[in-house]
Amino acid sequence: MQYWLMKSEPDEVSIDDLAAAPRSTLPWTGVRNYQARNFMRDAMRPGDGVLFYHSSCAEPGIAGVAEVAGRVAPDPTQFDPGSPYFDPKASRGQPRWVSIDVRLVRKTRLLPLTTMRAAPELATMQVLRRGNRLSITPVTADEWQAVLRLLHPL
C-alpha cells in the first residue's frame, strides 16, 4: 500500500463534493502535469491511502482521508472541447491524460498548512517544499501516520 496527497481547489471539487457523490466516489480528472499523471498511471493502486488537500483557498490544508477506488482510465475531459481541461492533441486512440477514482474514507477537521509546516515530523513532506506545485505527491508511511496523529490527537 502506498500513500498520496491529492490537491483540489474546493471551488472545483471539495471534500463535501466527494462526500455527496454517489458511493462517495469521484474520478480525479483535470490533471495536466506529466509527473502527477505518471503517479496516477504508473504507481497508484486501488486501496492506496489519499490525503485530500484543499488548495488555492483562504485556508489550505488536509480536509479528509480517502482511498484510490479504481484503476486508471483515460481522462474524459481531455476530449471535451467545452472543458477547461480539453487537450486538442489528445485522441481517443492515443489519450495523453488519465484519471483515477477516489473514494471518501472520512471527512476530518481541517489540518491547516500552517500546522503542517510547524510539525517537525512532516518536514520532509513534498507538499511543504518551496516551489512545489504538483497536485499529486507521494506521502511516506511515517508522514501518513504523523498526519493521522495530528488529525486525531490523544
N, C-alpha and C positions, 0 to 999 in steps of 0.2 A: 504494500500500500504506500502511496505517495501522498504528499500534501501540497496544496496550491493556495495562493492568494489571487482572487479574481476581482478586478476593479470594475465598477459600473457607476455611471453617473445616475443618481437617484431620479433625476428628471426623465431619464430614458428607461431604466429598469431598476427598481428599488427592491429591497428585501421584502417589502409589503407586496409588491407586484409578484414576486416569486411565491410568497405565501398564498396569494389569491389565485394563482394559476391552477388549472386542472392538475390534480395529483401533486401540487406544489412543485411542478417541474416546468422549466422553460429551456428552449435552445439558446445557447450562448452565441449570438450572432454579432456581426459587425466588426470582428477583429481584423484589422488591416495592418498588422505588423508581422513581418515574417518570423521573427523569433517567437512571439506569442503564438502564432499559428502553428509553428513547429512543435511547441509544447503540447498543444491540443492534439495534433496529428500523430506525433511520434511517442509521446510519453504518458498522456492521461489515459486512465483506465476506469471502467465502472467501479465504484466503491471508493475511489480516491477521495480524501477529505478536501474541502474547499472552505477558505475563509472568505466570506462575501464582504467586500470592502466598498463603501460609498466614497466616491472621489469627486473632485471638482464641485464641491458643495460647501456650505457655510462651516460645517464641522465634519471633515473627512475622518473615516475610521472604519473598523470592522463592525458590521451590523448584524452578522449572523453566521451560522455554520451550515454548510451544505455538503453535497457529495456529487461526484460525477455519476450520472444516472444512465448514460447511454454511450454508444460508440460514436466515433467521429463520422461526420457526414458532410457533403458539400453545403456551404452556407448559401441558402436560397436568396439572401439579399443581394449577392453579387450579380444575380441575373435580372433583378427588378429595376428597370430604368427609373421608377418612381422612388426608389430607396436612396437615402444619403450614402449607402454603402455599395451602390451599384459600381461594378467594375467592367467597363466596356471591353477589356482584354480577356475577361473570363468567358468560357463557354461551357455548356453542359458536358461536352466531351472532354474538356480539359479545365476543370474548375481550378481556381487559384486559391480559394479561401475555404475554410472549414468551420463547422460549428459542432458543439457537443452539448448534450442535455445536462442540466444541473438541477438537482432536487434539494429543496429545503430540508434540513435536519431540524434546526431550531433558530428562531429569531432570538437575538440576545440584546442586552443593553448595548449601547454604542461603546466601543473601546476606541476613544479618540486617538488620532495620530499623535497628539502631544503626549499622551500617556504612553503610547508605544515607544516614542523617542526617549522617554525618561526611564524605560525599563532596561537595565543592563543586559538581561538575558535575551533581549531582542536586538541587540546592537548589530548583529550580522544579517538581519532580515533585508532582503533585496529591496523591498518597498521603501525602506528607510534610507537607502543610499542616495546621496545627492545626484540629481540628474536622472534618476530612474523614472522612465515614462511608460514602461511596459504595463499592459493591462492584465497580464498573467505572469506570475513569478512563482518559482518553486519555494516551498517552505520546508525546513528540516523538521524531523520528528521532535527535536528539542524545542524549536521555535513554536511548533504546533502546541506542545504541552504547556509551554510558558504562556501562550495566548489564552488557552483554556483556563489556566490558573488565574490569570488577570481578569477574565470574564466571570469567574466563579470563585472569588477569594474565600478562604475558610473563615 
